[in-house]
Structures are given as structure tokens and as C-alpha cells.
Amino acid sequence: MNWFEYWPMPWMFFGPLMMVVFLVFCGAFMVLVMRSTSRPRGRAPDILGERLARGEITRVEYEELRRLLEA
């Protein structure tokens, strides 16, 4: 049997399919990484200051929570 007589129909879609699956996986991974690193930094101290200004927490609680956030 020569190699040309064999018609690999079921297998010829496997390569392109795996490439598409790989590209979708890479794209999803990039989106997840970009979302996790794009969170705004410094937001918690701002909220803490607003809570102190509204009187929801005392100055002692503010200092304790600020110290915990900086650690």
C-alpha cells in the first residue's frame, strides 16, 4: 500500500482544531491575567478615609485599619 492511497480524512481536521483550541486558551489566559492586574491600586485607603469623614469609624479604628492595609 502506498502512502497516497490512504485518505486521512478523520485526522486532517485534528491539527487545525487543536490550533484553534490553543489560540482560544491563550486568549482566555491573557484576558484573565489582564483583568487581575488592572485593578486600581490605592482604592482601599480612599474608602477608609471617606468612612472616617462620614463618621462611620473612629480615628483609632482608622489608624488600626490603615496600619493593617499597609502591612
Backbone as ProteinMPNN parsed JSONL, in Angstrom:
{"seq_chain_A": "MNWFEYWPMPWMFFGPLMMVVFLVFCGAFMVLVMRSTSRPRGRAPDILGERLARGEITRVEYEELRRLLEA", "coords_chain_A": {"N_chain_A": [[0.849, -1.182, 0.0], [0.649, 2.122, -0.914], [1.601, 5.388, 0.339], [-0.009, 7.356, -0.698], [-2.441, 6.263, -1.256], [-3.869, 6.091, 1.01], [-6.41, 7.783, 2.679], [-6.531, 10.271, 4.833], [-8.907, 11.338, 6.131], [-10.443, 11.633, 8.667], [-8.414, 12.545, 10.385], [-7.372, 14.878, 9.358], [-8.62, 17.152, 10.225], [-7.942, 17.403, 12.822], [-5.468, 18.695, 13.468], [-5.817, 21.546, 12.693], [-8.02, 22.019, 14.373], [-6.933, 21.652, 16.941], [-5.149, 23.793, 16.939], [-6.901, 25.969, 16.917], [-8.17, 25.551, 19.382], [-5.953, 25.902, 21.058], [-5.322, 28.624, 20.536], [-7.655, 29.887, 21.482], [-7.483, 29.186, 24.173], [-5.087, 30.551, 24.871], [-5.905, 33.202, 24.426], [-7.989, 33.459, 26.333], [-6.514, 33.097, 28.661], [-4.838, 35.356, 28.564], [-6.745, 37.413, 28.834], [-7.71, 36.902, 31.432], [-5.367, 37.338, 32.951], [-4.859, 40.032, 32.385], [-7.128, 41.242, 33.45], [-6.809, 40.682, 36.177], [-4.552, 42.144, 36.844], [-5.22, 44.751, 36.354], [-6.6, 46.056, 38.298], [-7.528, 48.88, 40.199], [-5.125, 50.441, 42.205], [-4.691, 51.484, 45.607], [-7.255, 52.108, 46.31], [-8.562, 51.161, 48.605], [-7.474, 52.659, 50.867], [-8.589, 55.159, 50.231], [-11.346, 54.708, 50.462], [-11.402, 54.096, 53.142], [-10.651, 56.568, 54.261], [-12.884, 58.079, 53.477], [-14.877, 56.834, 54.971], [-14.046, 57.548, 57.521], [-14.386, 60.304, 57.36], [-17.162, 60.473, 57.09], [-17.907, 59.666, 59.565], [-18.307, 57.034, 60.233], [-16.392, 55.38, 61.299], [-14.058, 55.519, 64.01], [-11.211, 57.622, 64.877], [-9.206, 56.038, 65.999], [-9.908, 53.471, 65.091], [-9.576, 53.963, 62.377], [-6.779, 54.43, 62.193], [-5.834, 51.909, 62.982], [-6.905, 50.202, 60.997], [-5.724, 51.331, 58.726], [-3.058, 50.809, 59.237], [-3.125, 48.013, 59.078], [-3.744, 47.714, 56.362], [-1.451, 48.707, 55.136], [0.438, 46.855, 55.769]], "CA_chain_A": [[0.0, 0.0, 0.0], [1.401, 3.372, -0.983], [1.083, 6.391, 1.274], [-1.012, 8.193, -1.327], [-3.723, 5.576, -1.309], [-4.551, 6.277, 2.294], [-7.073, 9.093, 2.759], [-6.653, 10.518, 6.29], [-9.973, 12.328, 6.334], [-10.775, 11.983, 10.059], [-7.296, 13.168, 11.086], [-6.92, 16.135, 8.788], [-9.23, 18.258, 10.969], [-7.425, 17.406, 14.19], [-4.425, 19.72, 13.595], [-6.411, 22.884, 12.768], [-8.878, 22.113, 15.559], [-6.069, 21.841, 18.114], [-4.62, 25.149, 16.855], [-7.978, 26.873, 17.349], [-8.316, 25.363, 20.833], [-4.79, 26.526, 21.676], [-5.464, 30.083, 20.439], [-8.723, 30.292, 22.404], [-6.921, 29.065, 25.517], [-4.146, 31.661, 25.073], [-6.684, 34.433, 24.536], [-8.675, 33.479, 27.63], [-5.491, 33.289, 29.684], [-4.423, 36.766, 28.525], [-7.829, 38.233, 29.393], [-7.716, 36.719, 32.884], [-4.192, 37.99, 33.524], [-5.017, 41.484, 32.273], [-8.153, 41.671, 34.414], [-6.312, 40.591, 37.549], [-3.513, 43.155, 37.086], [-5.692, 46.095, 36.055], [-7.388, 46.601, 39.404], [-6.934, 50.124, 40.684], [-4.439, 50.353, 43.49], [-4.903, 52.638, 46.46], [-8.685, 52.355, 46.482], [-8.957, 50.87, 49.987], [-7.24, 53.808, 51.755], [-9.546, 56.219, 49.914], [-12.627, 54.337, 51.087], [-11.216, 54.212, 54.59], [-10.712, 58.0, 54.568], [-14.273, 58.519, 53.336], [-15.627, 56.331, 56.131], [-13.67, 58.384, 58.666], [-15.011, 61.614, 57.16], [-18.602, 60.359, 57.343], [-18.126, 59.342, 60.965], [-18.644, 55.627, 60.4], [-15.355, 54.787, 62.133], [-13.341, 56.498, 64.828], [-9.819, 57.857, 64.481], [-8.429, 54.875, 66.435], [-10.196, 52.406, 64.131], [-8.954, 54.361, 61.124], [-5.332, 54.188, 62.274], [-5.61, 50.465, 63.034], [-7.187, 49.642, 59.681], [-4.705, 51.84, 57.802], [-1.85, 50.06, 59.515], [-3.329, 46.678, 58.527], [-3.673, 47.787, 54.902], [-0.075, 48.975, 54.703], [1.288, 45.679, 56.069]], "C_chain_A": [[0.89, 1.24, 0.0], [0.808, 4.402, -0.026], [0.066, 7.289, 0.611], [-2.384, 7.558, -1.367], [-4.531, 5.737, -0.011], [-5.141, 7.688, 2.353], [-7.337, 9.411, 4.228], [-7.722, 11.551, 6.628], [-10.267, 12.616, 7.81], [-9.661, 12.763, 10.757], [-6.918, 14.527, 10.543], [-7.563, 17.343, 9.458], [-8.663, 18.394, 12.374], [-6.381, 18.511, 14.402], [-4.995, 21.132, 13.674], [-7.31, 23.07, 13.991], [-8.052, 22.353, 16.815], [-5.468, 23.241, 18.117], [-5.671, 26.159, 17.316], [-8.173, 26.771, 18.86], [-7.163, 26.038, 21.574], [-4.9, 28.053, 21.654], [-6.556, 30.611, 21.368], [-8.221, 30.229, 23.841], [-5.967, 30.227, 25.819], [-4.881, 32.986, 25.239], [-7.389, 34.548, 25.879], [-7.683, 33.706, 28.76], [-5.036, 34.748, 29.73], [-5.484, 37.679, 29.125], [-7.846, 38.113, 30.912], [-6.541, 37.417, 33.549], [-4.352, 39.507, 33.481], [-6.076, 41.998, 33.242], [-7.622, 41.668, 35.84], [-5.264, 41.659, 37.849], [-4.009, 44.568, 36.856], [-6.566, 46.683, 37.163], [-6.726, 47.866, 39.921], [-6.312, 49.951, 42.066], [-4.716, 51.628, 44.288], [-6.364, 52.945, 46.71], [-9.109, 52.148, 47.935], [-8.648, 52.032, 50.935], [-8.187, 54.978, 51.485], [-10.899, 55.949, 50.566], [-12.541, 54.469, 52.593], [-11.284, 55.67, 55.028], [-12.126, 58.553, 54.467], [-15.115, 58.055, 54.514], [-15.313, 57.134, 57.382], [-14.353, 59.743, 58.557], [-16.512, 61.572, 57.42], [-18.914, 60.026, 58.794], [-18.502, 57.892, 61.211], [-17.634, 54.906, 61.281], [-14.659, 55.898, 62.905], [-11.901, 56.635, 64.332], [-8.933, 56.661, 64.854], [-8.645, 53.708, 65.472], [-9.542, 52.701, 62.784], [-7.458, 54.055, 61.126], [-5.027, 52.69, 62.273], [-5.829, 49.826, 61.658], [-6.162, 50.097, 58.64], [-3.396, 51.075, 57.972], [-1.951, 48.629, 58.958], [-3.233, 46.668, 56.998], [-2.264, 47.981, 54.397], [0.838, 47.78, 54.919], [1.249, 44.647, 54.977]], "O_chain_A": [[1.784, 1.37, 0.836], [-0.353, 4.294, 0.37], [-0.686, 7.952, 1.326], [-3.387, 8.258, -1.501], [-5.744, 5.53, 0.01], [-4.441, 8.669, 2.104], [-8.277, 8.872, 4.811], [-7.456, 12.524, 7.334], [-10.335, 13.79, 8.173], [-9.947, 13.57, 11.641], [-6.201, 15.271, 11.213], [-7.089, 18.463, 9.272], [-8.89, 19.404, 13.04], [-6.416, 19.193, 15.426], [-4.695, 21.857, 14.623], [-7.354, 24.153, 14.574], [-8.427, 23.165, 17.66], [-5.292, 23.827, 19.185], [-5.347, 27.105, 18.033], [-8.325, 27.786, 19.539], [-7.377, 26.676, 22.605], [-4.601, 28.705, 22.654], [-6.394, 31.67, 21.973], [-8.505, 31.123, 24.638], [-6.031, 30.819, 26.896], [-4.522, 33.797, 26.093], [-7.387, 35.614, 26.494], [-7.978, 34.428, 29.712], [-4.868, 35.312, 30.811], [-5.155, 38.619, 29.849], [-7.981, 39.119, 31.608], [-6.704, 38.027, 34.606], [-4.013, 40.192, 34.446], [-5.927, 43.087, 33.796], [-7.95, 42.556, 36.627], [-5.103, 42.044, 39.007], [-3.277, 45.515, 37.142], [-7.205, 47.715, 36.96], [-5.505, 47.92, 40.065], [-6.92, 49.379, 42.971], [-4.942, 52.698, 43.723], [-6.669, 53.988, 47.289], [-9.943, 52.899, 48.44], [-9.503, 52.368, 51.755], [-8.548, 55.708, 52.409], [-11.514, 56.844, 51.146], [-13.492, 54.902, 53.244], [-11.9, 55.984, 56.046], [-12.526, 59.395, 55.271], [-15.968, 58.796, 55.002], [-16.192, 57.378, 58.208], [-14.844, 60.273, 59.553], [-17.075, 62.544, 57.923], [-20.071, 60.099, 59.208], [-18.971, 57.555, 62.298], [-17.978, 53.925, 61.94], [-14.672, 57.061, 62.502], [-11.441, 55.869, 63.485], [-8.017, 56.311, 64.11], [-7.691, 53.036, 65.081], [-9.018, 51.799, 62.129], [-6.935, 53.486, 60.167], [-4.07, 52.251, 61.634], [-5.026, 49.004, 61.216], [-5.779, 49.317, 57.768], [-2.72, 50.738, 57.0], [-0.974, 48.098, 58.429], [-2.703, 45.725, 56.411], [-1.913, 47.471, 53.333], [1.906, 47.702, 54.312], [1.905, 43.611, 55.082]]}, "name": "protein", "num_of_chains": 1, "seq": "MNWFEYWPMPWMFFGPLMMVVFLVFCGAFMVLVMRSTSRPRGRAPDILGERLARGEITRVEYEELRRLLEA"}
